[in-house]
Each structure stands twice: as structure tokens, then as C-alpha cells.
Amino acid sequence: MLVKDLSLSETDNSRWVLKTMDGRHMLLNQASATLVQLLQKHHDYEAAVQAFNLHFNTDLSTETFRQLTKEKLSGFQILTEEENGKVQKKGKYLHLQVPFFSPSVSGALSAPFRFLYSPRLFFVLISILAGVVAWILISYPSQQAFEWTNVNLLLLACLVYPSVLIHELGHIAASRAAGVEHGEVGFAFYLIFPVLYSDVTNIWQVPKKRRIIVNLAGATNELLYAVCLFLIFYFTGNKTLLTAFYLINLKILFELNPFVRMDGYWVFSDITNTPNLLPKANKLVKDVFGAVFSRSKHLLDCV
């Protein structure tokens, strides 16, 4: 049967998330979620198969039901008979993770931003910020921002680097606003690039609208910070602040890119209801190029 300390929660579109003891998440359909619920409710396979047959109007034997359970749920160390067995490994895109701020410290640092991430306020806020940024970009062309003779590079670094932490605190703040338990903020490598990360994997347990808010919260925090820098530039005329504004917005554009596992990727995955988006996209590209190559080869053979 199932090990203890498993958490099953419904998300959206008849999908459920099973959180394992070590913090991993399994995305289940309705039938698999019902199977888990029955196994949680009953203490032996005989009782569970009777409930399963009654629910699905089937006539499975206990042994067939046991095999079905293993087929659907084995490899994740959630069945008692494989509790000490080998766990299926999932692909990690962050490596050499080093925590900087514990969950309690990162939660405290994110507290000033938390009120921004109620659904009613968030979508108004991000719309206003996007409009303000668009007006600034039109009114103050990039040529003005990148007149490097008027830029203090030390001050520029001191203004731009904090946006990385501000970004991660946005994710933490939105998670807390959604009532989701979060982890630490830390340092890691994405591919070969050093990055900060925030552990908000538990957002799989909340509906899609809330997940989108959490995934956009980092960029929203940065937009708010960038607009504040522009306002200081507007009143002081210090061009370094305008350059910082531009660099932060370029960074946001990169983060919203849906082709790498950053914020834009997860937002696009939620909007299109496509879990495991990158492997599926890679397979689609391979299939398309394979079909084109095969067709080209066929045409050459016919010539």
C-alpha cells in the first residue's frame, strides 16, 4: 500500500498533484488520483480492490489490482513494498544548489511585497506597470540610456544586481499570498550560467491562475523596481539610473522567454495546459525536421 506523509491536491482541468515525502510532485489524471485516494483510505489490497471495482464498475482480482497499482505508481518510492527501492530520477535543470536564505528568512524579506499578489490587485498592477514601461521606452530611446560616457559603472552594478534578489522575493511573496509553503532562496547553475533561485515547487498544488501569478511575480517585482529607478532618474537626471532601467527590462525579456526553463516557460506551460513542455517541444522539432529531411531525401532519390 502507500507510505505515509503523501499529500494529494486537486489543481485544475481534472488534474491532481501528489506530493511525495521528499518534496517531489507527481501530476496525476482523475483515474490515477482516485486510485491513490482508495489506497490511502484502505489498509490492504483486498479492501482497496473491492472499493475500486465498485467505483469503476470492474471485476479485477486482487492480484490484477496489485499489478495495476505497481504499473501506475511504482518507481516513486510511494508504495510500501518499494519504500527502500530505487526512485525514478527526474531531470534537474538547476545544479550545485547552495541555499542563501532559509524559508523563514526569505519569507520575512518578501513580506513588503506580499499584498501585491492577490489576484484582484495583481492583474491591474502588472497592466499598469507594462503601460508605464512602454511609455518610458518610447519617450526615452535606448540611445539616451547607453551613452556610456555618462554612466557610472560601479553605481550601475549596485543598481542592477539587487534586481536578481528582488525577482526571487517576488516569487516567494506570491507563494505566501497564495497560502503555499515555499523553500529557500539560493544560488545554483542553470546549464553553465550562475543564477539565484527560489524554491516554489509547491505551487503545483494550487489552481492555474495562482501558478501564473507566482511565475510572473518575479518579473513584476523587477518592473516595479525598474520604474522606481526611472522616477529617481526623472527628478535627478542621473543617466546611470536610466541605463539600469533599460538593463533590468532586457533581463525581464530574457526571463519571459518560453524556450528556456525560466518564468516565461512555466507561464506558457500553464496557459497551454502542457506539462513537460520542453521535452514535448523538443520531440515536435525532431519530428518536423525528421519529416522534412525524409521528404527531401525522397525527392532527391526520385530525381
C-alpha positions in Angstrom: 0.0 0.0 0.0 1.1 3.6 0.2 3.7 5.1 2.5 2.7 7.8 4.9 3.0 11.6 4.5 1.7 11.8 1.0 -0.3 14.9 0.1 -2.9 14.8 -2.8 -4.5 18.0 -4.0 -6.6 18.9 -7.0 -5.4 21.7 -9.3 -7.4 22.2 -12.5 -8.7 20.5 -15.6 -9.3 17.3 -13.7 -5.6 17.1 -12.8 -4.2 16.3 -9.3 -0.8 16.7 -7.7 0.7 14.1 -5.4 3.5 15.5 -3.2 5.9 12.8 -2.0 7.8 12.7 1.3 11.0 14.2 -0.2 9.2 17.1 -1.8 8.7 15.7 -5.4 5.5 16.2 -7.2 3.6 13.8 -9.5 0.9 15.1 -11.9 -2.0 12.6 -12.0 -5.2 12.4 -14.0 -8.5 11.8 -12.4 -8.4 8.0 -12.6 -4.9 7.8 -11.0 -5.9 10.3 -8.3 -8.9 8.1 -7.5 -6.6 5.1 -7.3 -4.4 6.9 -4.8 -7.4 8.0 -2.7 -8.6 4.4 -2.5 -5.2 3.2 -1.4 -5.0 5.9 1.2 -8.4 5.0 2.6 -8.0 1.2 2.8 -5.3 -0.7 4.6 -5.0 -3.8 2.4 -5.3 -4.6 -1.3 -8.4 -6.8 -0.7 -10.4 -3.9 0.7 -9.0 -1.5 -1.9 -9.8 -3.7 -4.9 -13.4 -4.1 -3.7 -13.8 -0.3 -3.5 -12.0 0.1 -6.9 -14.3 -2.4 -8.6 -17.4 -0.7 -7.1 -16.2 2.7 -8.1 -15.2 1.8 -11.7 -17.7 -1.0 -12.2 -15.0 -3.5 -12.9 -14.2 -7.0 -11.7 -10.5 -7.1 -11.1 -8.9 -9.8 -9.0 -6.6 -8.7 -6.1 -3.5 -9.8 -8.0 -4.5 -7.9 -11.1 -5.3 -4.8 -9.0 -1.9 -5.1 -7.3 -0.2 -5.2 -10.7 -2.2 -2.2 -11.9 -1.1 -0.3 -8.8 2.5 -1.1 -9.4 2.2 -0.2 -13.1 0.8 3.2 -12.3 2.7 4.2 -9.1 5.9 2.2 -8.9 9.3 3.9 -9.2 8.5 6.9 -7.0 9.0 5.2 -3.6 5.4 5.8 -2.5 4.4 2.1 -2.3 5.4 0.3 0.9 6.8 -2.7 -0.9 9.4 -0.4 -2.6 9.9 2.0 0.2 13.7 1.4 0.2 13.9 0.8 -3.5 15.3 2.9 -6.3 13.5 6.2 -7.1 12.9 7.3 -10.6 15.2 10.2 -11.3 13.7 13.4 -12.8 15.7 15.7 -15.0 17.2 18.6 -13.0 17.8 21.9 -14.7 19.4 23.5 -11.6 22.7 22.1 -10.4 25.0 22.7 -7.4 22.3 24.4 -5.4 23.5 26.4 -2.4 20.9 28.0 -0.1 21.4 31.6 0.9 18.3 32.4 2.8 16.2 29.9 4.7 12.5 29.7 4.1 11.8 31.8 7.2 14.3 34.5 6.3 13.2 34.7 2.6 9.6 34.8 3.8 10.4 37.8 6.1 12.3 39.6 3.3 9.3 39.1 0.9 6.7 40.4 3.3 6.7 44.0 1.9 5.6 42.7 -1.5 3.0 40.2 -0.4 0.0 42.4 -0.7 0.7 42.9 -4.4 -0.1 39.4 -5.3 -3.8 39.0 -4.5 -5.4 38.1 -7.9 -7.7 41.2 -7.8 -4.7 43.6 -7.4 -2.1 41.7 -9.4 -3.5 41.9 -12.9 -4.3 45.6 -12.5 -0.8 46.2 -11.2 1.0 44.4 -14.0 -1.1 46.1 -16.6 -0.3 49.5 -15.3 3.4 48.7 -15.0 3.5 47.3 -18.5 1.9 50.5 -19.8 4.3 52.8 -17.9 7.3 50.9 -19.1 6.1 51.0 -22.7 5.6 54.8 -22.4 9.2 55.2 -20.9 10.7 53.1 -23.7 9.0 55.3 -26.3 9.8 58.6 -24.6 13.4 57.8 -23.7 15.0 55.8 -26.6 17.8 53.4 -25.8 20.4 55.8 -27.3 20.0 58.0 -24.3 20.3 55.1 -21.9 23.5 53.7 -23.4 25.6 56.9 -23.6 28.3 55.2 -21.6 30.3 58.4 -21.0 27.6 59.5 -18.7 27.3 56.1 -16.9 28.9 55.3 -13.5 29.7 51.6 -13.9 30.1 51.0 -10.2 26.7 52.6 -9.4 25.2 50.7 -12.3 26.3 47.4 -10.9 25.0 48.4 -7.5 21.6 49.1 -9.0 21.2 46.1 -11.4 22.5 43.2 -9.2 19.9 43.7 -6.4 17.2 43.2 -9.0 18.1 39.5 -9.1 17.2 39.1 -5.4 14.1 41.3 -5.8 13.0 39.0 -8.5 13.2 35.9 -6.4 11.5 37.6 -3.4 8.6 38.3 -5.8 8.1 34.5 -6.3 8.3 33.9 -2.5 5.8 36.8 -1.8 3.3 35.4 -4.3 3.6 31.9 -2.9 2.9 33.2 0.6 0.0 35.2 -0.7 -1.4 32.0 -2.2 -1.0 30.2 1.1 1.6 27.8 -0.4 4.6 26.6 1.6 7.9 27.6 0.0 11.5 26.8 0.4 14.7 28.7 0.4 16.3 31.3 -1.9 19.7 30.2 -3.0 22.5 30.1 -5.7 22.8 27.4 -8.4 23.9 26.8 -12.0 21.3 26.7 -14.9 23.2 24.9 -17.6 26.5 26.8 -17.3 25.1 30.1 -16.0 25.1 31.1 -12.3 21.6 32.1 -11.1 19.6 32.8 -8.0 16.6 30.5 -7.5 13.6 30.4 -5.2 12.1 27.0 -4.2 8.4 27.4 -5.0 7.7 23.9 -6.3 4.7 23.6 -4.1 2.7 25.9 -6.4 1.7 22.8 -8.3 -0.8 22.3 -5.5 -2.8 25.5 -6.4 -5.0 26.3 -9.4 -3.6 27.6 -12.7 -4.4 31.3 -12.1 -2.4 31.3 -8.9 0.5 29.5 -10.5 0.6 32.1 -13.3 0.7 34.9 -10.7 3.6 33.2 -8.8 5.6 32.7 -12.0 5.0 36.3 -13.1 5.7 37.7 -9.7 9.5 37.9 -10.1 9.2 39.9 -13.3 6.5 42.1 -11.7 8.8 42.9 -8.7 11.6 43.8 -11.1 9.3 46.0 -13.2 8.2 47.9 -10.0 11.9 48.3 -9.1 12.8 49.5 -12.6 10.0 52.1 -12.6 11.2 53.4 -9.2 14.7 53.8 -10.6 13.3 55.7 -13.6 11.4 58.0 -11.3 14.6 58.9 -9.4 16.3 59.5 -12.8 13.4 61.7 -13.8 13.9 64.0 -10.8 17.7 63.8 -10.7 18.8 63.5 -14.3 21.3 60.8 -13.4 21.7 58.8 -16.7 23.0 55.7 -14.8 19.5 55.2 -13.4 18.1 55.2 -16.9 20.7 52.7 -18.1 19.8 50.5 -15.1 16.1 50.7 -16.1 16.9 49.5 -19.6 19.2 46.7 -18.5 16.6 45.4 -16.0 13.9 45.4 -18.6 16.2 43.5 -21.0 16.8 40.9 -18.2 13.0 40.6 -17.8 12.5 40.0 -21.5 15.0 37.1 -21.3 13.3 35.7 -18.2 10.0 35.7 -20.0 11.5 33.7 -22.9 9.3 30.5 -23.2 12.2 28.5 -24.8 14.2 28.0 -21.6 13.1 26.9 -18.2 12.6 30.3 -16.7 9.4 32.2 -15.8 8.1 32.5 -19.3 8.4 28.8 -19.9 6.3 27.9 -16.8 3.7 30.6 -17.7 3.4 29.3 -21.3 3.2 25.7 -19.9 0.2 26.7 -17.7 -1.6 28.8 -20.3 -1.4 25.9 -22.8 -2.1 23.2 -20.2 1.1 21.4 -21.3 3.1 19.8 -18.5 6.6 18.7 -19.5 6.6 21.4 -22.2 10.3 21.3 -23.2 10.5 17.5 -23.8 7.4 17.7 -25.9 8.6 20.7 -27.8 11.9 19.0 -28.5 10.2 15.9 -29.8 8.0 18.1 -32.0 11.0 19.8 -33.5 12.8 16.5 -34.1 9.6 15.1 -35.8 9.2 18.1 -38.0 12.9 18.1 -39.1 12.8 14.4 -39.5 9.8 14.6 -41.8 11.4 17.4 -43.8 14.7 15.5 -44.1 12.9 12.3 -45.2 10.8 14.2 -47.8 13.9 15.9 -49.1 15.8 12.6 -49.4 12.8 11.1 -51.2 12.7 13.9 -53.7 16.4 13.6 -54.3 16.1 9.8 -54.9 13.3 10.5 -57.4 15.5 12.9 -59.5 
